[in-house]
Amino acid sequence: MPHLKMSDESSSTSSSQVVEDFEGELDEEVDSDGGKNQTGRSSPTPLSSFASLRAVIRIKQKYQAMKLRRQEIAHSLAASGLAGAPGRTSPKIFTFDGLTPATFPAFPSVPQKKKRRRKRRVLFPNDGPRKTVPKQERSRATYCLYLLFAIVFVQVYNAIENLDDHVLRYDLEGLEKTLRREVFGQQGAVEGLVYHLKDYLSTYVHNKPLVVSVHGPSGVGKSHLGRILAGHFRSVVGDALVLQYYVLHHCPREAEAMQCARNLSSLISEMVEKAEEEEKIPLFIFDEAEHMHVEILDVLLQLVASKQSNEYLNAIYLFLSNLGHSHITKHMLQNSSSISMAMTASGRHSNLVKELTPILRNTLKKHHPLWTEADILPLGLLEKSHVMECFLEEITREGFYPDHSNIERLAGEIEYYPVVAGREYSQSGCKQVVAKVNLL
């Protein structure tokens, strides 16, 4: 603080001295102009009076100019110095470098603001025009990735289109319409069979062939269903890729069972290889499978369960038999009262499949392990209305007039089980329809 006091005193002394200098100059001017009158005692003349007036005016103007200058100097000194402190004459510039926060205890420390990071600016040369900032080049890997996505999309789309064409090639919708129109009383079974075919034919890659085993009592339409299916596939894939194998016709003797098994194995291998070359799926239908010899069943089990090559996996096997027919008849006669009349045929069949599949599978396992690889599809008993439809179809085919009273009379000659819950089931189904129509 002594240093500050000394500087203040020096500044005040210098300012007072400046004022005294200005006053001295003013006195000298007055003395120089009016000294003659004071020293000389001569009497005033008109010329000397005019000169004295001029001197007084000049002295007054100079005094006012000096006074204005003195005020400006005072204002400048007050503005350049500290608040409330007189100006200083020292040419040195005052700084706070030598001071510490302890020197001014009365002033609290003010927190300094963080400096903002200035954004980088793009500088352009003054001579030439401004140019846009060059874009960063994209990696070539990005374009390769886009190309890979496009290739995968095209491949997937092409595969979907090919699958649709593959399913359309077999015309499963037309097959379903034919089965619904010509197979009576088995609408639920028809839906189940078409579902298995669509699910299998909707892809090229298979981990096993499609094996479906249709079971039901005599006369419910098993053989008729097999004939319709064989005729449809012949029109699609050709005669050479469809096999209808009747055991009692192709291998009636048990002594020839081994030779029949070898012949059947070689025939299936040839058909499978040919189907692989033509990119088609063959169909093998085995009717009256309950009469098959063990040797033939063993060979079929090896072909169905083997995974030697893909061509053996791309095939459809259909077994038609009356194995387990007693379980189906018993179940339908005992549970007809619990089945609602309002339930659709599909609902009744799904309920039938759900309840009978475990029972039939246990029975078929005892017969041969082949049926462990198959999907079970039971066919139910036919009602009297279904038998009448069979008569109408056969009479129309033979060219007779479809008289309703005649059809009802013929249907009444068929034997039926006792009426259960308003339903009258036929004991022989439609098996006797053809024979009775031929007697007309």
matplotlib code that plots the C-alpha trace (Angstrom):
import matplotlib.pyplot as plt

x = [0.0, 2.9, 3.5, -0.1, 0.0, 3.2, 1.8, -1.4, 0.6, 2.8, -0.2, -1.9, 1.3, 1.8, -1.8, -1.5, 1.7, 0.1, -2.6, 0.0, 1.9, -1.2, -1.9, 1.7, 1.4, -1.8, -0.2, 2.7, 0.3, -1.5, 1.7, 3.1, 0.0, -0.8, 2.6, 3.0, 0.2, 1.4, 5.0, 4.3, 2.4, 1.5, -2.1, -4.2, -4.7, -7.4, -5.0, -3.8, -7.3, -8.2, -5.1, -5.9, -9.4, -8.0, -5.6, -8.4, -10.4, -7.5, -6.6, -10.2, -10.3, -7.0, -8.1, -11.3, -9.3, -6.9, -9.7, -11.4, -8.1, -7.6, -11.0, -10.3, -7.0, -8.8, -11.4, -8.8, -6.8, -9.9, -10.9, -7.4, -6.8, -8.6, -12.1, -11.7, -7.9, -6.1, -4.2, -0.6, 2.3, 4.2, 4.5, 4.5, 1.3, -0.3, -0.9, -1.9, 1.0, 2.6, -0.6, -2.0, -5.6, -4.4, -3.7, -7.4, -9.2, -12.3, -12.9, -14.1, -12.6, -14.7, -14.9, -13.4, -15.7, -14.6, -13.3, -15.5, -13.9, -14.0, -15.2, -12.8, -13.5, -12.6, -10.2, -10.2, -7.5, -8.3, -7.2, -9.3, -13.0, -14.3, -14.5, -16.8, -15.2, -14.4, -16.6, -15.0, -14.8, -16.9, -15.2, -15.5, -16.7, -19.9, -20.7, -19.8, -22.2, -25.0, -24.3, -24.5, -27.9, -29.2, -28.0, -29.5, -32.8, -32.9, -32.1, -34.8, -37.4, -36.5, -36.7, -40.2, -41.3, -39.9, -41.7, -44.9, -44.4, -43.5, -46.7, -48.7, -47.2, -48.9, -52.3, -53.2, -56.3, -57.7, -56.9, -58.7, -61.8, -61.8, -61.5, -64.2, -66.5, -65.9, -65.0, -68.2, -68.3, -64.5, -64.1, -62.0, -59.7, -59.4, -58.4, -55.8, -54.3, -54.1, -52.5, -49.7, -49.2, -49.0, -46.6, -44.3, -44.4, -43.8, -40.0, -37.3, -35.2, -36.5, -35.0, -37.4, -39.9, -43.6, -45.3, -49.0, -51.0, -54.8, -56.8, -60.5, -63.1, -64.1, -66.1, -65.3, -63.3, -59.7, -59.1, -61.2, -59.0, -55.9, -57.1, -58.0, -54.6, -52.8, -54.7, -54.0, -50.3, -50.0, -51.4, -48.8, -45.5, -46.2, -47.0, -43.4, -43.3, -46.5, -46.6, -49.8, -48.8, -51.5, -50.0, -52.5, -51.9, -48.1, -47.0, -49.7, -47.4, -45.5, -42.7, -41.9, -41.8, -38.0, -37.9, -40.8, -39.0, -35.8, -37.9, -39.8, -36.6, -34.9, -38.1, -38.4, -34.7, -35.1, -38.1, -36.4, -33.4, -35.5, -37.6, -34.4, -33.2, -36.6, -36.8, -40.1, -41.4, -42.7, -45.8, -45.9, -49.3, -49.5, -53.1, -54.2, -51.1, -52.5, -51.6, -47.9, -45.3, -42.6, -39.8, -41.6, -42.2, -38.6, -37.4, -39.9, -38.7, -35.1, -36.1, -38.3, -35.9, -32.6, -30.8, -28.3, -29.0, -31.4, -33.3, -34.6, -35.9, -37.9, -40.7, -44.3, -45.5, -49.2, -50.3, -54.0, -55.1, -57.9, -55.5, -57.1, -60.6, -62.1, -60.8, -62.3, -65.7, -65.8, -64.8, -67.4, -70.3, -69.5, -68.7, -71.4, -73.7, -71.0, -70.4, -72.5, -74.7, -73.7, -70.0, -68.6, -67.0, -63.6, -64.2, -65.4, -62.4, -59.9, -61.4, -61.3, -57.6, -56.7, -58.3, -57.6, -54.0, -52.3, -54.5, -53.8, -50.1, -49.7, -51.6, -49.6, -46.3, -47.0, -47.7, -44.4, -42.1, -42.7, -45.7, -43.6, -42.4, -45.9, -48.5, -51.7, -54.9, -58.1, -61.3, -64.6, -67.8, -70.2, -73.8, -76.9, -76.8, -73.3, -74.4, -77.2, -74.7, -72.6, -75.7, -76.5, -73.0, -72.9, -76.4, -75.5, -72.2, -74.1, -76.6, -79.7, -82.3, -81.5, -84.8, -84.7, -87.2, -85.2, -82.0, -83.6, -84.8, -81.4, -79.8, -82.3, -81.1, -77.6, -77.0, -76.5, -75.4, -78.1, -79.0, -76.8, -77.6, -79.7, -76.9, -77.2, -73.8, -73.3, -71.6, -70.1, -70.0, -70.3, -68.8, -72.0, -73.2, -71.5, -72.9, -76.5, -76.4, -75.2, -78.4, -80.7]
y = [0.0, 2.5, 2.2, 3.2, 6.2, 7.5, 7.3, 9.1, 12.0, 12.4, 12.5, 15.2, 17.2, 17.2, 18.3, 21.3, 22.3, 22.3, 24.6, 27.0, 27.1, 28.1, 30.9, 32.2, 32.4, 34.3, 36.8, 37.3, 38.1, 40.6, 42.2, 42.4, 44.0, 46.5, 47.2, 50.4, 52.0, 50.9, 51.9, 55.0, 57.8, 59.4, 60.2, 57.9, 58.6, 57.4, 55.0, 53.6, 53.2, 51.1, 49.0, 48.4, 47.2, 44.9, 43.5, 42.9, 41.1, 38.9, 38.2, 37.2, 34.8, 33.3, 32.9, 31.1, 28.9, 28.0, 27.4, 25.0, 23.3, 22.9, 21.3, 18.8, 17.9, 17.3, 15.1, 13.1, 12.6, 11.5, 9.1, 7.5, 7.0, 4.7, 5.8, 8.5, 8.9, 11.7, 11.2, 10.2, 11.5, 8.3, 6.8, 3.3, 1.2, -0.2, -4.0, -6.6, -8.9, -8.2, -8.4, -11.5, -12.2, -11.6, -8.0, -7.2, -9.1, -7.0, -8.2, -11.8, -14.1, -14.3, -17.7, -17.6, -18.8, -21.8, -20.9, -22.2, -24.4, -22.6, -24.5, -25.1, -22.9, -23.7, -21.0, -20.2, -18.4, -14.7, -15.0, -17.8, -18.6, -20.7, -24.4, -27.0, -29.3, -32.6, -35.5, -38.4, -41.5, -44.5, -47.7, -50.3, -52.8, -50.9, -51.3, -55.0, -55.4, -53.7, -56.1, -59.1, -57.9, -57.6, -61.0, -62.7, -60.9, -62.0, -65.6, -65.7, -64.2, -66.6, -69.5, -68.5, -68.2, -71.6, -73.1, -71.6, -73.0, -76.4, -76.5, -75.3, -78.1, -80.8, -78.9, -79.8, -77.5, -79.6, -82.8, -81.5, -80.6, -84.1, -85.9, -83.8, -84.5, -88.3, -89.5, -89.4, -88.9, -88.4, -84.6, -84.3, -87.1, -85.4, -82.1, -84.0, -85.7, -82.5, -80.8, -83.4, -83.1, -79.3, -79.2, -81.7, -80.4, -76.7, -77.3, -79.1, -80.1, -83.0, -84.9, -87.9, -89.1, -88.5, -91.6, -91.6, -94.6, -94.6, -96.9, -97.7, -100.4, -102.1, -100.0, -96.5, -95.4, -96.3, -97.9, -95.3, -92.6, -94.3, -94.6, -90.9, -90.0, -92.3, -90.9, -87.3, -87.8, -89.7, -86.7, -84.5, -86.5, -89.3, -93.0, -94.0, -92.2, -93.6, -97.2, -98.9, -102.1, -104.6, -107.3, -110.1, -109.4, -108.7, -111.2, -113.7, -116.5, -116.2, -118.4, -115.7, -112.9, -112.5, -112.3, -109.9, -107.7, -107.5, -106.7, -104.0, -102.5, -102.3, -100.9, -98.2, -97.3, -96.9, -94.7, -92.6, -92.0, -91.1, -88.7, -87.0, -86.5, -85.0, -83.0, -84.6, -86.5, -90.1, -91.6, -95.2, -96.6, -99.9, -101.1, -104.0, -103.4, -105.7, -108.7, -107.6, -110.1, -109.3, -109.3, -106.6, -104.6, -104.8, -103.6, -100.7, -99.8, -99.5, -97.3, -95.1, -94.7, -94.7, -91.4, -92.6, -89.8, -87.1, -88.9, -91.4, -88.6, -87.0, -89.6, -90.1, -93.4, -94.1, -97.3, -98.3, -101.0, -102.0, -102.5, -101.2, -101.1, -102.6, -99.7, -97.1, -98.8, -99.2, -95.6, -94.1, -96.2, -95.4, -91.7, -90.7, -89.5, -87.2, -85.6, -82.6, -82.6, -79.0, -80.0, -79.9, -82.9, -81.4, -80.9, -84.5, -85.9, -83.8, -85.2, -88.7, -88.3, -86.9, -89.7, -92.6, -91.9, -93.1, -96.3, -97.1, -96.4, -98.9, -101.5, -101.0, -101.1, -104.7, -105.5, -104.0, -101.1, -99.5, -97.7, -95.8, -93.7, -93.0, -90.3, -92.0, -91.0, -92.8, -93.0, -93.1, -95.1, -94.0, -93.0, -93.9, -90.5, -91.2, -94.6, -92.9, -90.6, -93.6, -95.1, -91.8, -91.6, -95.2, -95.0, -91.8, -93.3, -96.4, -94.3, -95.0, -92.4, -91.2, -91.9, -90.9, -93.5, -96.2, -95.0, -94.9, -98.5, -99.7, -98.0, -99.7, -103.1, -102.4, -103.6, -100.9, -100.7, -99.8, -96.1, -94.1, -90.5, -90.2, -91.6, -94.8, -96.2, -98.8, -102.1, -102.5, -98.9, -98.5, -101.9, -103.5, -100.5, -101.5, -105.1, -103.9, -101.3, -104.0, -106.0, -103.3]
z = [0.0, 0.4, -3.2, -4.1, -1.7, -3.2, -6.7, -5.6, -4.0, -7.1, -9.4, -7.2, -7.0, -10.8, -11.4, -9.0, -10.5, -14.0, -12.7, -11.2, -14.4, -16.3, -13.8, -14.0, -17.8, -17.4, -15.0, -17.4, -20.2, -18.1, -17.0, -20.5, -21.9, -19.1, -17.7, -19.5, -17.7, -14.4, -14.8, -16.8, -15.1, -18.4, -19.1, -21.2, -24.9, -27.2, -29.0, -25.7, -24.5, -27.6, -27.2, -23.5, -24.6, -27.1, -24.5, -22.0, -24.6, -25.7, -22.1, -21.4, -24.4, -23.5, -19.9, -21.0, -23.4, -20.6, -18.3, -20.8, -21.4, -17.6, -17.3, -20.2, -18.5, -15.2, -16.9, -18.7, -15.6, -13.7, -16.4, -16.8, -13.0, -10.5, -9.2, -6.7, -7.2, -9.0, -12.2, -12.2, -14.2, -14.2, -17.7, -16.4, -16.9, -13.8, -13.8, -11.3, -11.9, -8.6, -6.6, -4.9, -3.7, -0.1, -1.0, -1.5, 1.3, 0.7, -2.8, -3.1, -5.7, -8.9, -10.6, -14.1, -16.9, -18.9, -22.3, -25.1, -27.6, -30.8, -33.8, -36.5, -39.5, -43.0, -44.3, -48.0, -49.9, -50.6, -54.2, -55.6, -55.3, -52.4, -53.0, -51.3, -48.8, -50.5, -49.3, -47.7, -49.9, -48.8, -48.2, -51.0, -48.4, -48.1, -51.7, -51.5, -48.5, -50.5, -53.4, -51.1, -49.7, -53.3, -54.3, -51.2, -51.8, -55.4, -54.4, -51.7, -54.0, -56.8, -54.3, -53.2, -56.8, -57.6, -54.6, -55.7, -59.2, -57.7, -55.7, -58.7, -60.8, -58.8, -58.8, -55.3, -55.4, -58.3, -56.4, -53.3, -55.3, -56.9, -53.6, -52.0, -54.9, -55.3, -51.7, -49.6, -45.9, -45.4, -45.8, -42.7, -43.9, -47.3, -45.6, -43.6, -46.6, -48.7, -45.8, -45.6, -49.4, -49.4, -46.4, -48.1, -51.6, -50.5, -50.3, -52.2, -49.2, -47.1, -44.2, -44.7, -47.3, -46.8, -45.4, -44.9, -43.7, -44.2, -42.0, -41.9, -42.0, -45.3, -47.8, -46.4, -49.5, -49.0, -52.4, -54.2, -52.6, -53.7, -57.3, -57.5, -56.1, -58.5, -61.5, -60.5, -60.1, -63.4, -65.1, -63.4, -63.2, -65.7, -65.5, -64.9, -61.6, -60.1, -58.6, -57.5, -55.7, -54.8, -52.6, -53.5, -57.2, -57.4, -54.7, -53.8, -52.6, -49.4, -50.7, -53.3, -50.7, -50.7, -54.5, -54.5, -51.9, -54.1, -57.2, -55.4, -54.0, -57.4, -59.0, -56.3, -56.8, -60.5, -60.1, -57.5, -59.7, -62.7, -60.6, -59.4, -63.0, -63.9, -60.6, -59.7, -56.7, -57.3, -55.7, -54.3, -53.3, -51.4, -51.3, -49.0, -46.8, -44.1, -46.4, -47.0, -46.1, -43.5, -46.1, -48.1, -45.0, -44.0, -47.4, -47.3, -43.8, -45.0, -47.9, -45.8, -42.9, -44.8, -45.4, -48.1, -50.6, -51.3, -54.0, -51.5, -49.3, -52.1, -52.4, -51.2, -49.8, -49.2, -47.3, -47.5, -45.0, -42.6, -39.7, -36.5, -38.1, -34.9, -32.8, -35.3, -35.3, -31.6, -31.0, -33.4, -32.0, -28.4, -28.9, -31.5, -28.7, -27.4, -30.8, -31.5, -34.6, -35.3, -35.5, -39.0, -40.7, -40.3, -36.6, -36.2, -38.1, -36.1, -32.9, -34.4, -35.3, -31.9, -29.9, -32.2, -33.3, -30.0, -30.0, -33.7, -33.4, -30.5, -32.4, -35.6, -33.8, -32.9, -36.5, -37.9, -37.0, -40.4, -39.1, -36.6, -39.6, -40.9, -40.3, -39.2, -41.0, -39.9, -42.0, -40.1, -40.8, -43.5, -42.6, -44.7, -46.4, -47.6, -49.0, -50.9, -52.5, -53.5, -55.2, -57.0, -58.3, -59.6, -61.1, -63.0, -64.2, -65.5, -67.4, -65.3, -64.4, -60.9, -59.2, -55.5, -54.4, -56.2, -54.6, -51.1, -51.7, -52.7, -49.7, -47.4, -48.5, -46.9, -43.4, -40.7, -37.1, -34.5, -34.6, -32.2, -31.5, -34.6, -36.9, -38.8, -39.8, -42.6, -41.7, -45.2, -46.3, -50.1, -50.9, -52.2, -54.2, -57.5, -57.3, -56.6, -59.4, -61.8, -61.0, -62.2]

ax = plt.figure().add_subplot(projection="3d")
ax.plot(x, y, z, "-o")
ax.set_aspect("equal")
plt.show()
